[in-house]
Every structure is written in structure tokens, then in C-alpha cells.
Amino acid sequence: STFEAVDVERFAYVIRGNGRAYVGEQVFPLDAESMLWLERVDTFYLEAGANGLEVLLCHAPAGE
């Protein structure tokens, strides 16, 4: 799935597995216990590796 830009900052925390995050034109590796901060304007998608990818996706501030 592609996640569109929204008017909040978000972060993704990798619970287990690995993969890649595609944020705009950039690619970031994702490994267990890594974290990725996403700005308000970022459109991104996540791709699971061979071991799957389980993430916690949160937005900040949480009250919005």
C-alpha cells in the first residue's frame, strides 16, 4: 500500500522482519527495531523482505 501525505508527522517502528521504505525518491533499509521518521509532506510505501515485515505506524501528535 502507498501511504499519502497527511497533515501530521508519522513514524514507523519495525517490530520484526525487514524490508525497505520508499519515501519520495529515497529508499531506506528497514530492520527489526529500526525507526523511520516521516514528515508531513512525505508519501511513502513499505516493502517486506524475505522474512516479512511487521511495523507499528504512529502519527504525532497522537491527539490529532
C-alpha positions as CSV (number, residue, x, y, z in Angstrom):
1,S,0.0,0.0,0.0
2,T,1.0,3.6,-0.6
3,F,0.5,6.0,2.2
4,E,-0.3,9.5,1.1
5,A,0.9,12.7,2.7
6,V,-1.2,13.8,5.6
7,D,-1.0,16.9,7.8
8,V,0.7,15.1,10.7
9,E,4.2,13.8,11.2
10,R,4.5,10.0,11.5
11,F,7.0,7.3,12.4
12,A,7.3,3.7,11.6
13,Y,8.8,1.3,14.2
14,V,9.8,-2.2,12.8
15,I,8.6,-4.8,15.3
16,R,10.1,-7.7,13.4
17,G,11.3,-8.7,9.9
18,N,13.0,-6.5,7.4
19,G,12.4,-4.6,4.2
20,R,12.6,-1.2,2.6
21,A,10.8,2.1,2.9
22,Y,10.3,4.2,-0.3
23,V,9.9,7.8,0.7
24,G,9.6,10.1,-2.3
25,E,12.7,9.4,-4.3
26,Q,14.7,7.9,-1.4
27,V,15.0,4.3,-0.3
28,F,15.7,3.3,3.4
29,P,16.5,-0.2,4.7
30,L,14.3,-1.4,7.5
31,D,15.4,-3.9,10.1
32,A,14.0,-5.2,13.3
33,E,13.8,-2.4,16.0
34,S,14.7,0.3,13.5
35,M,12.6,3.5,13.3
36,L,11.8,5.8,10.4
37,W,10.5,9.4,10.9
38,L,8.2,10.7,8.2
39,E,7.5,14.4,7.6
40,R,4.0,15.8,7.0
41,V,4.6,16.1,3.2
42,D,6.0,12.6,2.7
43,T,4.3,10.0,0.5
44,F,5.8,6.5,1.1
45,Y,5.3,2.8,0.8
46,L,6.8,-0.1,2.6
47,E,8.1,-3.3,1.0
48,A,8.6,-6.5,3.1
49,G,11.8,-8.6,2.8
50,A,12.0,-12.4,2.7
51,N,11.3,-12.6,6.5
52,G,8.2,-10.4,6.3
53,L,7.7,-7.0,7.8
54,E,5.7,-6.1,10.9
55,V,5.6,-2.4,11.7
56,L,3.9,0.0,14.1
57,L,2.8,3.1,12.3
58,C,2.0,6.1,14.5
59,H,1.3,9.8,14.0
60,A,2.4,12.7,16.1
61,P,0.9,14.4,17.9
62,A,-1.3,11.5,18.9
63,G,-4.2,13.6,19.8
64,E,-4.9,14.7,16.2
